[in-house]
Amino acid sequence: MKELFQYQDYRDFLEFLVGQRDSRKFTRSSLARAMGCQAAYFSQVLKGRASLTEEHGIKLCVYLGFNEVETDYFMVILRLGRSGHQVLTQYLEGQRKRLKRLGAEVDAKISKETNRISEELSHYYCSSWIPSTIHLATSCSSYQTVGSLAQRFGLQKEMVEFHLSMLEKYSLVKFGGHRWSFNGDSIHISKGSAQDLSFQTNNRIRSLSAIQARKERSVHYSALLSLDERTANEIREKVIETISDLLHRAEPAPAEEVYSVCIDFFQT
């Protein structure tokens, strides 16, 4: 939690945590319970009328999942908050500054590694239609085995096993109870990037295959239109509204089957 290193007073950091209204993990009662103290006592700590003990502090670090540097930093600012001796305060302040620099170095390394993995992932994810399709399909209970995925998408089992292992490597699927299940979140692909071009192309190739298959419930439409600029802009806005409405309807829907959508409106 890189925000920790912005704080010199542990009470200010606790106030920051409590202010995260979108997380039940950071309510006053949840934090107090994690530290093994009463909520009323924790309120007194925030008001500066009481202090956390080191036992409280280490329990909080475990609860928040701090790494070693973060734990050391929090414990130092906790001791600073309790220190009443000038020499000790000076010593602890030196430790705090050193740990803050170390925290920045660790964060930079993690950020660099995360960016590298992100680039590798997006390159793999858009290498063909298969990775994204298998990833999404595992959110459907009917497609959480190698056999069901192979049969549904017309793939060799060895191919499905390879892609599941790759998706697992990037924590996008997880295996348990003899089933593969969807994990993580959707992958963000930057608009206009090389990966975006590959992703768009892969989906349209699949669309061509679907046209040839002539499935009864599939919808395909193509047309050439001669328009004035005003009408073209109106249609463009309608297309954007349709996409927004589609995503709004799809988000809460139960995952039962995999569908593809390709929408284009462009000047020929």
N, C-alpha and C positions, 0 to 999 in steps of 0.2 A: 504494500500500500504506500505508493510514493508520496501521498499527501502528508504522511506522518512527519517527514523531514522538514516540512514547512513550519512546524511548531516547536517552540522552545519551552512552552508550559504544557504539561500533560493535561491539565484541566481544559485548556483551549482545544486540544485534540479531541478530548472526550465530548466537548460541546459540538465539535464538527461531526462526530459520529452520530450523536443524538439528532442532529439536524438533518440526517439523511432520511427523510420522511418516507421514501419509497421502499425502505427495507425494514422488515420486522426484526431482523437480526440486530439492529442498532437501537432498539427502543430502550428506555431506561431500565425497565424490568428485565429485559433479556440480558443486557450488559451486567446488571447487578447479579442476576442469577449465575451468569458465567463466572463471575469473580467470587461468588460465595458470600455476598453481603446483602443486606436488606436494601430495597429500593429507596427507602427513606434516608438511609445512610449515604447511598450514592448521590442523592439529591443534595445532601449537605456537603459532599465532596465538590460537586459542581459549583456550589455557592462559596467555596473556600473556607467553610466552617469545619471541615474534617479533611483528612488525608487518606489516600490509598496506602495500604501496606505493600511491601514488596511481594508478598504472597498473592495479594489481589492483582498486582501488576503482571506477574508471570502467568497467572491463570487467564488474564485478559489477552495476553500475547498468544497463548495457545488457542484460545477461542477465535481470535481474528486470523489465525493461520500465518502469523508473521514468520519470515525467514530469520536467520541468525543475526544479520545486521539490523533488521528492524526491531527485533527483540532487544538487542543491546542498546539501541537508541532510545526505545521507550523506557527501559529500566533506568537509563542515565537521566532522562528528563524527569522521571518520577523521583529519583534521588535528589535531583536539583530542587524539586518542589518541596522536599522535606529537609533540605540542608539548612543549617543555622550557623555554619562556621565559614568564614571568609575563605580560608585556605582550601577547604573541601569544595566549596562552591567554584573556586577558580579551577581546581583540578577537574571537576566534573564538566565544567563548561568547555575545557580543552578536549575532553573525551567526546562531548556532544558534537563539536565542530569537526573532529576527525571522522566520526561515524557518519555525519551528514555528507562529507566528501566521499566516503566509501559507498554510501547509499546511492549517490549520484552515479558513481562509476559502475556499480552493479546494475542500476536501472538502464544505463546506456548500453551495456553488454546485452541485457535481456531484450531491449528494444531492437538492437541490431539483429539478434538471432531470430526474433519474432518476424521482422521484416523479411529475412532470408527465407524462413519457412513459409511465410505468406506468399512470396513470389513462386516458390517451388510448388506450393499447393495450387495456386491459380493456374499455373502452367499445366499441371497434371489434370486438374479438374476440367479444363477446357480442351484437352487433347483429343477428345472424341465425345460423342453423345453418351457413352456408357457410364463414366464416373458419376456425373450428376444424376442420371436416371436411376442407377442402382442406389445411390445415396438417398434420394427422395423416396424410392420404392420401399426402403426399409422402415419408413414411417407407417406403412400399411401392414397390418397383421398377416395378411395373406401372402406377403412377399418377404418373409424374414428367414428363409432358408435358401441354401445354394440351389437346390432343386427347383423350388418355386420361382426363383429369379431367372434361372436358366430357361425354364419353360415359358415364362411370361414374355421374355424379351428375345427368345430365339438365339440364345448364346450357349457356347460350350461351358460345362461346369468349371473347367479349369480356368476359363476366362473370368467367370464370376468370382471364383476363389481369389484370383489375383487382385481384382479390383476391390474386393472386400478387405483384403489385407492392406492394400494401399490406403483405403478410406480409414481403416482402423489406425494406421500409422499416424494419420493426421487428426485422430480423435473425432472423426465424423460418424463412425458407427462403433458399436460395442457388441461383444459376443457374450451371451449368458443364457443358460437354460436351453442350450442347443438352438438358439435363435440369434439372428443378427438384428439389432434395433438401431434406429436413427439416433444420432447423438449430436450434441452441439447445436449449431444454428445454420441458417442459410449462408452461402458463400457470396460475399460482395465482389462483384467484378466491375472494375472501373470503366465507365462509359468511354468508348473511343480507343481503349487499349487493344493491344494485339490479342489478348485473351478474350476480350469482348467480341472482336471480329470472329474468332474461332467459335465461340459459344453460339453466336447468331447463325453462323454458317452451318454448324452441326445440327441445330434445330430445324433449319430449313431443308437440309438434306433428309432429315427424318420426315418432314412434311411431305416431300416428294414421294417418299416410300409409302406414306399413308394414303396419298392420292391414288397411287397405283393399286393399293390393296382394296380400295373402294368399300371401306367399312361403312355400314349403314348409318351409324350414329356420328360419324365424322362430318365436320362442316368445312368446306373449302370454297373460297370465292376469289376470283381474280377479275379485274376489269381495267380498261383504259378509259379515262374521262377527259373531256375537253372542258376546262373551267376558267373562270376569271379569278383573279387573285383573292378577291373578297370571299368568294364561295370556298376556295381552296383553304383559306385560313379558318373558316367556320368548320369545315370538315375536319381539319387538323385538330381543332379544339375538341370536337366531338370524339375523335379517336382517343385523345388523351383522357377525356372524361370516362370513356368506356374502359380503358385500362385501369384507371383508378378504382372504378366501381367493381371491376372484375377482381382485383386484388383484395378489396374490402370484403367481398362476398366469400372469397376463397380462404381467407385467414382463419376464420372460426370453424370452417367445415371439417367434419371427421375425415381422417385419412383412410380411404377405402380403395382408391384406384389412382393411377398416374395418368395425367392428361398433359398435352402440350399445346401451347398457344403461340402463334406467330402472327404479329400484326404489323403491316407495313402500309405507309402512305407516303409516297415520294413523287418527285417530279421526274418523269422519264427523260 
